[in-house]
Amino acid sequence: MSDLHHLSIAKLIDGLDNKQFSSSELTHHFLTRIEKLDGNINSFITVDAEGARQAAAAADALRASNLTNNNAPTSPLLGLPMAHKDLFCTQGLLTTAGSKMLYNFVSPYDATVVANIKAAGAVCLGKLNMDEFAMGSDNESSYYGAVHNPWDVQRVPGGSSGGSAAAVAAGFVPFATGSDTGGSIRQPASFCGLTGIKPTYGAVSRFGMIAYASSFDQAGTFGRSAEDCAYLLQPMVGHDSKDATSFQHSVPNYVAELQQAAQDCTDNRPFAGLRIGIAKAYFGEGLDQEVETTVRQALKQFEELGATIVEVHITDPKITLATYYMLAPAEASSNLSRFDGVRFGYRCDNPKDLTDLYTRSRSEGFGIEVQRRILMGTYALSAGYFDAYYTKAQKVRRVILEDFNKAFVNCDVIASPTAPTAAYALGAALDPVAMYLGDVYTIGVNLAGLPAISMPAGFTKAGLPVGLQLIGNHWTDSKLLTTAHLFQQYSDYHTKLSGVAQTGA
Ligand code: GLN
């Protein structure tokens, strides 16, 4: 049982059902790996070994009693280990958002996502490292240190959910939560050879998820396959009266739908009738040659499996990028004003007066990237500049959505590289603008509130994973998971393991 971390979620569920192993054994296996190997990866900020052991023992007891009580059905997630990005509030456990500002914050309540996953019986092993307040694309802005990519520890895992991606890719947890405001699930999934889904805005409750830019933020999942992502996404989705932007929308059975689609396909043409839109704008300047070749190769496979490629127009990503970096910091400057050293979190020593308390608590508690965004956002919102920047960017946001709407008349999904490059070296994107440019293909989705998935599409010559992004129209999350799952029935990129995942423990 030394390779339990290689098993898919479906196999783990089978193993638990057939008593090949217990949740306690599974939890022990993953905790041992974290203890032995996370020193070189730094994916966890908090490991809750004690809480996890208790939850696993409770899951084992429940499973046993369900079996004796005439096999009452259990939640598929019962007893499965997982971990949360450290911006989901967890009752009784530290929640830092990767910041010194929240170095001692223990939430008095669970985020809805956390509560739902707990209710489904999953075992939380701890909290995962991230860029500070989810601002970044390489996980280097965390107060708790950079995260290293398990495929090459000299490289970044992507961000901001870098800890989530690295932990799954290293085999420390079978799946994990993340959040995506401008690409923070898809880009690290791409850098770490994983599948990651950012659902339609409003599908998953934001209650208890520390806000970066509220009209963009959406929680989602990381797994090694689309099927693994679907298992964890299932309990997360649904209306929540505690989040005013949570939608009343029917929730499909993601796992059943993708498994059914795979079963229904008997002619090796699973994508017959599927129109994949390709936009020139998403294959333009700045795209690494090897990434482009790899993605185009994967698109050929889609065609061989029956899909039709059509050309579509979407807004120039340079415009999208400028719009995002106006609006997201504006929302951040407002959201982060609550961290003032008074109520919770970091407070400076010996303040002279109230102004000194605010100024020093915020200057000492926030890192450089967060301060930069608060300044940018405050500027865009300030009297005299509001119309020229904020209002104008809101109007462009509308145009971006309309361009997507028009594109979806002619295609079912839009495909692109997830990021313009594969994982780069630690320290390579210290120029913030260079880092922002890495978000060109992911942020349009958040501006329009669309769902999108990133999945492994091949490797560079150096052996680094490359991700392909599929963007869907609103509420086609299940279709995206199914499409990725079908592709994964005919390709094996997602089955390859990082060096760390191949290391036994
Ligand atoms: N990289 C983007 C940013 O820094 C997206 C971050 C995110 O999705 N949380 O804003």
Residues whose N, C-alpha, C, O or C-beta is under 5 A from the ligand:
A	BS01	LIG	A134 M135 G136 S137 G159 S160 S179 D180 T181 G182 G183 S184 D439
